[in-house]
Each structure stands twice: as structure tokens, then as C-alpha cells.
């Protein structure tokens, strides 16, 4: 890949990023008028999923505890 192709890809990527940022800022402007819907969806996504998140955290903690125990056991530092 030569320098002109790299420069072309970089400029195209920066253009895509600028378009992305512009779309995001326009979406934030519209979001203010629909903030009630945002809070409703935030509650449905966040608060209503507390049970499954807690269950996943318990299993993740158990797996991490087992991994740490194995590492400590390797060096004889279980206690």
C-alpha cells in the first residue's frame, strides 16, 4: 500500500468520523424533546435488568475467585 492510498483511507476515515459526530450532535438536540421516553427506556434497560445482572455478577465472582485460588495455590499462598 503506497502513501497516496494510506492518505486517501485516512481522509475518508476522518470524513466518516466527522459525519458520525454531526449525526450524534443532531440526535442529542432531538433527544431533549423526548427526554420522557429516554427515562422510560433507561428504566426498562437499567432498573428492570437488575436481577439478571446480579446473577451474572455472582457467577463472574465465583469464576474469578476460583481463578485467584488456583493462582495462589500454585505459589502456596491459599491462606
C-alpha positions as CSV (number, residue, x, y, z in Angstrom):
1,X,0.0,0.0,0.0
2,X,1.6,3.3,-1.0
3,X,1.4,6.7,0.6
4,X,-1.4,8.1,-1.5
5,X,-3.7,5.1,-0.7
6,X,-2.9,5.5,3.0
7,X,-3.7,9.2,2.9
8,X,-6.9,8.6,1.0
9,X,-8.0,6.0,3.6
10,X,-7.1,8.4,6.4
11,X,-9.1,11.3,4.9
12,X,-12.1,9.0,4.2
13,X,-12.0,7.7,7.7
14,X,-11.8,11.2,9.2
15,X,-14.7,12.3,7.0
16,X,-16.8,9.3,8.2
17,X,-15.9,10.3,11.8
18,X,-17.0,13.9,11.2
19,X,-20.3,12.7,9.8
20,X,-20.7,10.4,12.8
21,X,-20.1,13.3,15.3
22,X,-22.5,15.5,13.4
23,X,-25.2,12.9,13.4
24,X,-24.6,12.3,17.1
25,X,-24.9,16.0,18.0
26,X,-28.1,16.3,15.9
27,X,-29.5,13.3,17.8
28,X,-28.7,14.9,21.2
29,X,-30.6,18.1,20.1
30,X,-33.7,16.0,19.3
31,X,-33.3,13.9,22.5
32,X,-34.1,16.9,24.7
33,X,-37.6,17.0,23.4
34,X,-38.1,13.3,24.0
35,X,-36.5,13.1,27.5
36,X,-39.5,11.3,29.0
37,X,-39.0,8.5,26.5
38,X,-35.3,8.4,27.4
39,X,-36.1,8.0,31.1
40,X,-38.7,5.3,30.4
41,X,-36.2,3.3,28.3
42,X,-33.4,3.9,30.8
43,X,-35.5,2.4,33.5
44,X,-36.5,-0.6,31.3
45,X,-32.9,-1.3,30.4
46,X,-31.2,-0.5,33.7
47,X,-33.5,-1.0,36.7
48,X,-35.6,-3.8,35.3
49,X,-32.5,-5.9,34.5
50,X,-31.0,-5.8,38.0
51,X,-31.9,-9.5,38.6
52,X,-30.0,-10.9,35.6
53,X,-27.1,-8.5,36.2
54,X,-26.9,-9.7,39.8
55,X,-27.0,-13.3,38.7
56,X,-24.2,-12.8,36.1
57,X,-22.1,-10.9,38.8
58,X,-22.4,-13.9,41.2
59,X,-21.2,-16.3,38.5
60,X,-18.5,-14.0,37.4
61,X,-17.3,-13.5,41.0
62,X,-17.3,-17.3,41.6
63,X,-15.2,-17.8,38.4
64,X,-12.8,-15.1,39.4
65,X,-12.5,-16.5,42.9
66,X,-11.7,-19.9,41.5
67,X,-9.1,-18.4,39.2
68,X,-7.4,-16.5,42.0
69,X,-7.5,-19.5,44.2
70,X,-5.7,-21.5,41.5
71,X,-3.1,-18.8,41.1
72,X,-2.5,-18.6,44.9
73,X,-2.4,-22.4,45.2
74,X,0.3,-22.5,42.6
75,X,2.5,-20.4,44.9
76,X,1.3,-22.0,48.1
77,X,-0.5,-18.8,49.3
78,X,-4.0,-20.1,49.8
79,X,-4.3,-18.5,53.2
